Amino acid sequence: MTDIETRIRDSFARQSMMQTLGAEIDDVSEGKVVITAPILPSSRQQHDVAHAALSFAIGDTAAGYAALT
């Protein structure tokens, strides 16, 4: 694991919002960070599918970390 990957994973572990969503980092590579999250009952909207805020939150986080690579 590279120093930057370690920094990203350590930073991610301190994000309580990502923990609440059950999100995990699946991959860190140059220019790319992949984060996934299950569609928990607490992150669904009225039609019983994932709320857009779930994908926005993990996408925003992944893009920010990808910029650091």
C-alpha positions as CSV (number, residue, x, y, z in Angstrom):
1,M,0.0,0.0,0.0
2,T,1.4,3.4,-0.9
3,D,1.6,6.3,1.5
4,I,-1.2,8.2,-0.3
5,E,-3.4,5.1,-0.2
6,T,-2.8,4.8,3.5
7,R,-3.6,8.5,4.1
8,I,-6.8,8.1,2.1
9,R,-7.9,5.0,3.9
10,D,-7.1,6.5,7.3
11,S,-9.0,9.7,6.5
12,F,-12.0,7.7,5.1
13,A,-12.1,5.6,8.4
14,R,-12.6,8.9,10.3
15,Q,-15.7,9.9,8.3
16,S,-18.7,9.0,10.4
17,M,-21.1,9.7,7.5
18,M,-19.4,7.0,5.4
19,Q,-19.6,4.6,8.4
20,T,-23.3,5.4,8.8
21,L,-23.9,4.6,5.2
22,G,-21.9,1.3,5.4
23,A,-19.5,2.6,2.7
24,E,-16.2,1.0,2.0
25,I,-13.2,1.8,-0.3
26,D,-12.9,-0.9,-2.8
27,D,-10.0,0.5,-4.9
28,V,-7.4,3.3,-4.8
29,S,-5.3,3.9,-7.9
30,E,-3.9,6.9,-9.7
31,G,-6.8,9.2,-10.5
32,K,-9.4,6.7,-9.2
33,V,-11.0,5.8,-5.9
34,V,-13.9,3.4,-5.9
35,I,-16.3,3.5,-2.9
36,T,-19.3,1.2,-2.6
37,A,-22.2,1.2,-0.1
38,P,-25.2,-1.1,0.5
39,I,-28.7,0.2,0.0
40,L,-29.7,0.1,3.7
41,P,-33.3,0.7,4.8
42,S,-32.1,4.0,6.3
43,S,-30.8,5.3,2.9
44,R,-33.9,4.6,0.8
45,Q,-36.5,7.1,-0.5
46,Q,-40.2,6.7,-0.6
47,H,-40.1,4.3,-3.7
48,D,-37.9,1.9,-1.7
49,V,-34.8,2.5,-3.8
50,A,-31.6,4.2,-2.9
51,H,-31.9,7.9,-2.2
52,A,-29.9,10.2,-4.5
53,A,-28.1,11.5,-1.5
54,L,-26.4,8.1,-1.0
55,S,-24.8,8.2,-4.5
56,F,-24.0,11.8,-4.2
57,A,-22.3,11.4,-0.9
58,I,-20.1,8.5,-1.9
59,G,-19.4,10.0,-5.3
60,D,-18.3,13.3,-3.8
61,T,-16.1,11.5,-1.4
62,A,-14.5,9.3,-4.1
63,A,-13.9,12.3,-6.3
64,G,-12.2,14.2,-3.6
65,Y,-9.9,11.3,-2.7
66,A,-9.2,10.6,-6.4
67,A,-8.0,14.1,-6.8
68,L,-5.4,13.4,-4.0
69,T,-3.9,10.6,-6.0
